[in-house]
Amino acid sequence: MKLSYSGIKDTAAWEQAGIKLPSYDPQLLSEQTKADPVWVHFGIGNIFRIFIGGIADTLIRNGDLDRGIICAETFDYEVVDRIYDPFDNLVLAVTLHEDGQTEQRVLGSLCEAVKAGALDHTRGRLAEVFRSPGLQMVSLTITEKGYAMRGAYGTWLPYVQADLEKGPAGAVGAMGVLTAMLLERYHERAYPIAIVSMDNVSANGRKLRECVVETAKEWKARGYVDGGFLAYVSDESRVSFPWTMIDKITPRPGEEVYRMLTDKGVEDMEPVTTSRHTYIAPYANAEAPQYLVVEDNFPNGRPPLEKAGVYMTDRETVNRSERMKVTVCLNPIHTALCTFACMFRYTLFADCMHDPQLRALAQELGYQEGLRVVKDPGILSPRAFLDEVLEVRFPNPYLGDSSARIAVDISQMVGIRFGETIKAYVEKDGTAAGLTAIPLAIAGWLRYLLAVDDQGEPFDLSPDPMIPQLQQLLEGVEFGDPDSLKDRARPILSNAHIFGIDLYQAGLGKKIESMLRSMLAGPGAVRETLRSYLD
């Protein structure tokens, strides 16, 4: 049993293994999609393949869509070479239920994979796709750091600076490539298009629009584009940037899933770790719950996404849904607990949900501090959503989600996941000094950056672009010596580029320093600090 166009023609073997196959011809769908594309997606990793690919597959199976998705990758070309091309772009989607049951389905909705940032013939192919008048939407799952244009102190990141200087023809970063492709569309009669961020970024549509417009302005200043192009990407009646909220926990490919598929007779399912530290496999595994809320603003039409369970609504409802999830009910709890889980040596995140201090931290953060300032989106109940997160989703042991995965790129997230709630309290009360769980989470993150656990033993930090800079600022802070902290945390805690607000002005800086000093006292000090504040 091989995952390929020819391999799935032996339907009996797959059916006997309990793996559902496409009810359509994925090879024919691929040909139709390449000839007349309607949907392009940037960032073709795990959540895209099983969630967004699953949405498209549902629409195609039900006869509501007759073309799939063109997949564009700007960051890690090994994903194309090792996961897409050898398997004819097919995905084996595995749903992991909390009772241990699984569902397996082959998705044929991903029809072509393009190395979008490569300056060769593949760039020409992507340009051809963007010039297609029938192209309706470009979606993105490039993670939070994909929207970072500037560093902690407001200067251009090096690769962004290079893209701005080289112009559209030489751009290789996601924002540069996307803007360059919009230039192709502009030259081809300026057809309308929707550019849809599906990343966990507050007001993601606004953030994406700012990145594209800023890139266009810089290119105009350098003479690469004209004023008409800047007007085109600035006009949301022609180039719209719908806001969204996305939610589906999608861990790295699980070894147990690999063994299960191999035992069923599916060949060549080995997980891959690329040289750029992408963890991926021919299969993708994820939980069953999923939410996608999208602002219905598509100037060139769109697929009937609502027929696959997507909430199509207005911007304010999307914004409230996103803030509910990203700043209160899910992501902040993930971020708050994962660093402590690493310091307590919980490899699986689900295990930390049975830790009394970490569970108390999650409940304080969600029910006490978060729900007090969250606005009900109407289409989803914040309390019911939080109940599901803490009682069903996070404790699911079959997900196999690791604390280390969740800890990736935290510096890019704390401003969204904690900063927004801090600002809400400052706006409401004039200060956030009454908070406990959020400052504990931030202190825990800084303590985690020392790369020693709660017993003083070293461990590896998860990748994060700001680790070298942050560790340099904390240089001299020692495990077992609270006084070594001195004033070293101030440059971090006062940095509004990181948190969205100066935490000292918010009334939290000194409180976090005090918590961090307590966590530095010696073996067991992290746990004792949590216990003292939460009990």
Residue pairs with C-beta under 8 A, 6 or more apart in sequence:
1 7
1 10
1 13
1 14
1 17
1 264
1 265
1 266
1 267
2 266
2 267
2 268
3 87
3 88
3 90
3 92
3 106
3 266
3 267
3 268
3 269
3 282
4 86
4 87
4 88
4 90
5 26
5 27
5 88
5 90
8 14
8 21
8 22
8 26
8 90
8 106
11 21
13 265
14 20
14 21
14 106
15 21
17 104
17 264
17 265
17 266
18 104
18 264
19 92
19 104
19 105
19 106
19 264
19 266
20 103
20 104
20 105
20 106
21 105
21 106
22 57
22 60
22 61
22 106
22 107
22 108
23 61
24 60
24 61
24 108
26 68
26 88
26 89
26 90
26 108
26 109
26 111
27 88
29 60
29 66
29 67
29 68
29 108
29 109
29 111
30 68
30 88
30 89
30 108
30 111
30 112
32 66
32 67
33 67
33 68
33 69
33 70
33 111
33 112
34 70
34 111
34 112
36 67
36 132
36 134
37 67
37 70
37 129
37 132
37 134
37 135
38 67
38 134
38 135
38 136
38 137
38 303
39 56
39 67
39 68
39 69
39 70
39 135
39 136
39 137
39 138
39 139
39 303
40 69
40 70
40 71
40 72
40 126
40 129
40 130
40 135
40 137
40 138
40 139
41 48
41 52
41 69
41 70
41 71
41 72
41 138
41 139
41 140
41 141
42 72
42 73
42 74
42 116
42 138
42 139
42 140
42 141
42 142
42 174
42 177
42 178
43 73
43 74
43 75
43 140
43 141
43 142
43 143
43 146
43 174
43 199
44 71
44 72
44 73
44 79
44 80
44 84
44 110
44 113
45 79
45 141
45 278
45 280
46 250
46 251
46 252
46 253
46 279
46 280
46 284
46 286
47 141
47 246
47 248
47 250
47 286
48 71
48 141
49 91
49 93
49 107
49 110
49 284
50 91
50 93
50 94
50 107
50 248
50 250
50 284
50 285
50 286
51 246
51 248
51 250
51 286
51 290
51 292
52 69
52 139
52 141
52 198
53 69
53 91
53 93
53 107
53 109
53 110
54 93
54 107
54 109
55 292
55 305
55 308
55 309
55 310
56 65
56 68
56 69
56 107
56 109
56 110
56 303
56 308
57 105
57 107
57 108
57 109
58 307
58 308
58 309
59 65
59 303
59 304
59 305
59 307
59 308
60 66
60 68
60 108
60 109
62 307
62 308
64 303
64 304
64 307
64 308
65 303
65 304
67 111
68 108
68 109
68 110
68 111
69 109
69 110
69 111
70 111
70 112
70 114
70 129
71 84
71 89
71 110
71 111
71 112
71 113
71 114
72 113
72 114
72 116
72 126
72 177
73 79
73 80
73 113
73 114
73 115
73 116
73 117
74 116
74 117
74 142
74 172
74 173
74 174
74 177
75 117
75 142
75 146
75 174
75 276
75 278
76 274
76 276
76 278
77 115
77 118
78 272
78 274
78 275
78 276
78 278
79 113
79 274
79 278
79 280
80 113
80 114
80 115
82 272
82 274
82 280
83 272
83 280
83 281
83 282
84 110
84 113
85 113
86 268
86 282
87 282
89 108
89 110
89 111
89 112
89 113
90 106
90 107
90 108
90 110
90 282
91 106
91 107
91 110
91 282
91 283
91 284
92 104
92 105
92 106
92 107
92 261
92 266
92 269
92 282
92 283
92 284
93 104
93 105
93 106
93 107
93 283
93 284
93 286
94 102
94 103
94 104
94 257
94 261
94 283
94 284
94 285
94 286
95 102
95 103
95 104
95 285
95 286
95 287
95 288
96 102
96 254
96 257
96 285
96 286
96 287
96 288
96 396
96 398
96 399
96 400
97 103
97 287
97 288
97 396
97 398
98 287
98 392
98 393
98 395
98 396
98 398
100 398
102 257
102 260
102 398
104 261
114 122
114 125
114 126
114 129
115 122
116 122
116 123
116 126
116 174
116 177
116 181
117 123
117 171
117 172
117 173
117 174
117 177
118 172
119 169
119 170
119 172
126 177
126 181
127 181
127 184
129 135
130 181
130 182
130 184
130 185
130 188
131 184
131 185
131 187
131 188
133 188
133 189
133 191
134 300
135 185
135 191
135 193
135 300
136 193
136 194
136 298
136 300
136 301
136 302
136 303
137 193
137 194
137 195
137 196
137 298
137 300
137 302
137 303
138 178
138 181
138 193
138 194
138 195
138 196
139 196
139 197
139 198
140 146
140 174
140 178
140 195
140 196
140 197
140 198
140 199
140 208
141 198
141 199
141 246
142 174
142 199
143 199
143 200
143 409
143 412
144 199
144 200
144 201
144 409
144 412
144 413
144 416
145 409
145 412
145 465
146 174
146 175
146 199
147 175
147 197
147 199
147 201
147 204
147 207
147 208
147 211
148 157
148 412
148 465
149 156
149 157
149 160
149 175
149 211
149 214
150 156
150 157
150 160
150 497
151 157
151 497
152 466
152 469
152 495
152 497
152 498
153 497
154 497
156 164
159 172
159 173
160 173
160 175
160 176
162 170
162 172
163 170
163 171
163 172
163 173
163 175
163 176
163 215
164 176
164 215
164 218
164 219
164 222
165 222
167 219
167 222
167 224
168 176
168 179
168 180
168 183
168 219
168 224
168 225
169 180
171 177
171 179
171 180
175 211
175 212
175 215
176 215
178 195
178 212
179 212
179 215
179 216
179 219
179 233
182 193
182 195
182 212
182 229
182 232
182 233
182 239
183 225
183 229
185 191
185 193
186 228
186 229
186 232
186 233
190 228
190 232
190 238
191 300
192 237
192 238
192 239
192 240
192 299
192 300
193 238
193 239
193 240
193 299
193 300
194 239
194 240
194 241
194 242
194 297
194 298
194 299
194 300
194 302
195 208
195 209
195 212
195 239
195 240
195 241
196 205
196 241
196 242
196 244
196 294
197 204
197 205
197 207
197 208
197 241
197 243
197 244
198 204
198 244
198 246
198 292
199 246
200 246
200 325
200 326
200 331
200 413
200 416
201 207
201 208
201 326
201 416
202 322
202 323
202 326
202 327
202 416
202 420
203 243
203 319
203 322
204 243
204 244
204 322
205 241
205 242
205 243
205 244
205 295
205 315
206 241
206 243
208 241
209 236
209 241
212 233
212 239
212 241
213 230
213 233
213 234
216 225
216 229
216 230
216 233
216 234
217 230
219 225
220 226
220 227
220 229
220 230
232 238
232 239
233 239
236 297
236 299
237 299
238 299
239 299
240 297
240 298
240 299
242 294
242 295
242 296
242 297
242 298
242 315
242 318
243 294
243 295
243 315
243 318
243 319
243 322
244 292
244 293
244 294
244 295
244 318
244 322
245 291
245 292
245 293
245 318
245 321
245 322
245 324
245 325
245 326
246 291
246 292
246 293
247 289
247 290
247 291
247 292
247 325
247 330
248 286
248 287
248 289
248 290
248 291
249 286
249 287
249 289
249 393
249 399
249 401
250 284
250 285
250 286
250 287
251 285
251 286
251 399
251 400
251 401
251 402
251 405
252 271
252 279
252 280
252 401
252 402
252 405
253 271
253 279
253 280
253 281
253 283
253 284
253 285
254 285
254 399
254 400
255 271
255 400
256 400
257 283
257 285
257 400
258 269
258 270
258 271
258 281
258 283
261 269
261 283
262 269
268 282
269 281
269 282
269 283
270 281
271 279
271 280
271 281
272 278
272 279
272 280
272 281
273 279
274 280
277 463
279 405
285 399
285 400
286 399
287 393
287 396
287 399
289 388
289 392
289 393
290 309
291 311
291 321
291 325
291 380
292 305
292 309
292 310
292 311
293 310
293 311
293 313
293 317
293 318
293 321
293 322
293 377
293 379
293 380
294 305
294 310
294 311
294 312
294 313
294 318
295 313
295 314
295 315
295 318
296 302
296 312
296 313
296 314
297 315
305 312
306 312
311 317
311 321
311 379
313 379
317 377
317 378
317 379
320 375
320 376
320 377
320 378
321 377
321 379
321 380
323 374
323 375
323 420
324 374
324 375
324 376
324 377
324 380
324 382
324 385
325 331
325 385
326 332
326 416
326 417
326 420
327 370
327 374
327 416
327 417
327 418
327 420
327 421
328 366
328 370
328 371
328 373
328 374
328 382
328 386
328 421
329 366
329 370
329 374
329 382
329 385
329 386
329 389
330 385
330 386
330 389
331 413
331 416
331 417
332 365
332 366
332 370
332 417
332 418
332 421
332 438
332 441
333 362
333 365
333 366
333 389
333 390
333 394
334 349
334 394
334 406
335 406
335 410
335 413
335 414
335 417
335 418
335 441
335 445
336 361
336 362
336 365
336 418
336 437
336 438
336 440
336 441
336 444
337 349
337 352
337 353
337 358
337 361
337 362
337 403
338 349
338 403
338 404
338 406
338 407
338 410
339 407
339 410
339 441
339 444
339 445
339 447
339 448
340 352
340 357
340 358
340 361
340 444
340 448
340 526
340 530
341 349
341 351
341 352
341 355
341 358
341 403
342 403
342 404
342 407
342 448
342 453
342 459
342 462
343 444
343 447
343 448
343 453
343 454
343 459
343 526
344 352
344 355
344 358
344 453
344 454
344 526
344 527
345 453
345 459
346 352
346 355
346 403
347 402
347 403
347 404
348 397
348 400
348 401
348 402
348 403
349 394
349 399
349 401
349 402
349 403
349 406
350 394
350 395
350 396
350 397
350 399
350 401
351 397
352 358
352 403
353 359
353 362
353 390
353 394
353 395
354 395
357 527
357 530
357 531
357 534
358 530
360 530
360 534
360 535
361 437
361 440
361 441
361 530
361 534
362 390
362 394
363 390
364 436
364 437
364 534
365 437
365 438
365 441
366 386
366 389
366 390
367 386
368 437
369 421
369 435
369 436
369 437
369 438
370 386
370 421
371 382
371 383
371 386
373 421
373 424
373 425
373 428
374 382
376 382
404 460
404 462
405 462
407 448
407 461
407 462
407 464
408 462
408 463
408 464
409 462
409 463
409 464
409 465
410 445
410 462
410 464
411 464
411 465
411 466
411 467
411 470
411 498
412 464
412 465
412 466
414 442
414 445
414 498
414 499
415 497
415 498
415 499
415 500
416 500
418 438
418 441
418 442
418 499
419 499
419 500
419 501
420 500
421 435
421 438
422 432
422 435
422 438
422 499
422 500
422 501
422 503
422 506
422 508
423 500
423 501
423 506
425 431
425 432
425 434
425 435
425 506
426 432
426 501
426 506
426 507
431 506
431 507
432 438
432 506
432 507
432 508
433 506
433 507
433 508
433 511
435 508
436 533
436 534
437 534
438 508
439 508
439 511
439 512
439 515
440 515
440 529
440 530
440 533
440 534
442 493
442 499
442 503
442 508
442 512
443 512
443 513
443 515
443 516
443 519
443 529
444 519
444 526
446 474
446 489
446 492
446 512
446 516
447 516
447 519
447 520
447 526
448 461
449 461
449 467
449 470
449 471
449 474
450 474
450 477
450 479
451 458
451 459
451 460
451 461
452 458
452 459
452 479
453 459
454 523
454 524
454 525
454 526
454 527
455 523
455 524
456 479
456 480
456 522
456 523
461 467
466 498
470 492
473 488
473 489
473 491
473 492
474 488
474 489
474 492
475 488
476 484
476 486
476 488
477 484
477 485
477 488
477 520
478 484
478 520
479 520
479 522
480 520
480 521
480 522
481 520
482 517
482 518
482 520
482 521
483 517
484 520
485 513
485 516
485 517
485 520
489 509
489 512
489 513
489 516
490 504
490 509
490 513
492 498
493 499
493 502
493 503
493 504
493 508
493 509
493 512
493 513
494 502
494 503
494 504
494 509
495 502
496 502
502 509
503 509
503 512
504 510
515 529
515 533
518 525
518 528
518 529
518 532
519 525
519 526
519 529
521 528
